[in-house]
Amino acid sequence: MTEHIPNLTITKLDNGNQRLEDESFGDGAIIDLHPIQIRLLAERVGLIASIGTDHQPTIAEQARDIDRLKRNMLRVREHALQLQHQFRTGADWAHADLSFEMGQINALVDLLDMAVDDFADDYTASDPVPFAPAKKSACTPAPSSPVAPMQLELEG
């Protein structure tokens, strides 16, 4: 199998080595690398962990963990949006003042919006999460769900 990167051709040799050939030099340059040498280079640049050392996360492991955390944050946000919608449309607003609870849910959604703001729009993982842009939430329910005014009884 031969791969070509501009000015560099990588070929797997019959003995298991990888041949790197750079055609940009006048006479060209050829380097044959043994798999052990490739592993050493990968360890040195942090792509894989070194054998026999205390385990430090590699760049690949860190990227995988960040990807997983992003997916989980988007899932938590999606559940918070569903809770917000269900509470706004399904709660008994006619018989109870639920504005405090709605405010708590809205605060949760706002915090999650801030947490995922940097990556939500351009996030493309192998396991995508459906994402709907958040509408700015308020501490009161939607107009279709009127809030019963608080009634105070004064003793006199």
N, C-alpha and C positions, 0 to 999 in steps of 0.2 A: 504494500500500500504506500502510495506516495502522496504527500500533501505539499501544497505550494503556498508559501507566504511571499509577498513581494520581495524579491532578491534572495529568498531562502527556500530551498527545497528540502523536505524532510522525507527520508526513505527508510523503511525498516529492512534491515539486511537479513540474510538467511541465518546468520549466527545469533540473532536476537538484538544486535546493536542497532542504534539509530544513526543514520548518516545525515548530517547537516551540511548542505552545500550552498555557499553564498556566491552568486554569480556577479555581484556588484564589484568585486575586486578585478584587477586586470587579468590575472591568471585564474581567478576563482580561489575559493578556500573551502577545504573539506575537513570536517571533524566527525569522527566516529565516536559515539558515546555508548558505553556499556550501561545496562539498566541500573547498576549500583551507582554509577556516576550521576545518572539522572535523578535517582532517589536522593543522593546527597545534595544536589542542586535544589530539589524541591524542599528538602528540610531547611536549607540555608535561607531560602526566601519565604519560609513560613507556610508553604502550601500543605505540608504534611508534618506530623509530629516526628521528632527524632526518636530513634530506638534507644531504650535504656535511660531516658531522662524523665524527670518529673513532667507529667503531661501538662503542656500549655496548649490552649486551643489554637488550632491553625487558622489561617485566614479563611480557608474553605469552611471549617467548622463554625467560625464566627459568622460568616455570611449566611450559612444555613440556619443558625440560631436567630439571626436578625430577621430572616425571611419568615421563620416560624412565628416569631413574636409579632411581626406585622400582620400576618394572617389572623392570629388570635385576637389582636387589638381590633381588627376590622370585624371579626365575628362578634366580639363583645359589644361593639358599637351598633351592629345590626340588631342584636337582641335588645339593646336599650331603645333603639328607634321603634321596634315592634312594641315594646312595653309602653312607650310614650303614646303611640297611636292607639293601642288597645285601651289604655286608661282614659285617654281623651274621648274616645268614642263609646266606650262600654261602661264607664263608671256611672253611678247613680247620682248625677249632679243635681237632680231635682230635689233630692231629700237630704243631701249632705254637702257641707262645704269642704271640698277636697282640694282647695287651692294650695294648701301647704304640701300635700303629697305630690300634686302636679308640679309644684316648684322644685321639689327634690328630684323628680324624674327629669325635668328640664335641665337642672344643674348637672345631673349625671351625663346627659346627652351633650351638653356644652363642653364638659371636661373631656369626653371622648372625642368630640370634634377637634378640640385643640391637640389632643394626643396624636391623632392620625392625619392632621392637616398637612404635614410635610410630604406624606407619601400616598394618601388615599386616591388622588386623581391619576397618578401615573404608576400605580402599583400593578405589576403584571407578574404574578407568581404562577407556579405550575398548578396550584390548587386555588383558582380564583374565587373570591367571595363576591357575591352580588353587592354592588355599592350604589346607593342612591344619595346624591348630594343632600346634605341636611338643610332644612329650612331653619331660619333663626327661630328659636323657641322662645316663648314668653312664659311668664309664671301663671298665666291664666289659660283656661282651655280654649279651644277653637270656638268661633262664634256659633257654630251649630250645636254646642253643648253649653247652654247657659248655666251660670253659677248662681245658686240660690244665695241671696244676701244673708249675711249673718244677722241673727236676731238676738238682741240683748234684752234681758229683763232686768229692770231696775227696781230695787226694793225701796220703798219710800215711806 
